[in-house]
Amino acid sequence: MYRSMNLKGFVLILAVMLVIFLVFHLTMKSAVDEKAEKAQLLKIQKTKLEEEFKNLNNELNIIGTDDYIMTSAVRDYAYVQKDAIRFEYTNPEALYAYTEEELQILMDEMNN
């Protein structure tokens, strides 16, 4: 004997299956969106790290050269080459056209 299912039972089973499907679908969609966002952040981080690697690699290539050694000796250790003239300023403000106060007054006048 064949048993027939009434329409209410069939609709109820379909509704339960639809709810289960939607729950799994939304869960998976949120997980996929989260993974996509994380992938985008990792791409940005990778780009930054590649740029930093390139800069460090360029710096590493420059470090061993004579020009770099001479420049760092002059800059960091105040090295003066033979027959070179060294200038030391006891009043570095004299190199500028205006003092900080005069420059501020000038900027205020220009803004008004």
Steps between C-alpha positions, in 0.01 A plus 500: 500500500615843412467769755437844375624805683269789545588841363559657842768246590672547165502879534629469857790278389581741216491795741734325746739411217490858373576640846791257544633594155475873574678463834788308340508738204523811719763337721711407198450842339621682811800268523584558132466878542726489805761297310483742204556796732794324665643418156478867402679606819769241439549627143550852633743372761686301234531809281640701792747225587612470137560877489694485826703207366581694184609804703715290733652316206587831331649627825702181534638544149598860576657437842819343373588775253773758558254787456278368778795454735624853429155653536430323829843595634436866423139494624534282811856560614569853369786366289680764296703403197856617458513855359127549567362805675264445787243760595358507851220738579479629851179683413301285255205743513717746306469269199127562484339822384261513796492377856212278608320796659545720192382219275191450716419872485544498122273195463235664721511816288468298179198311633316820599 
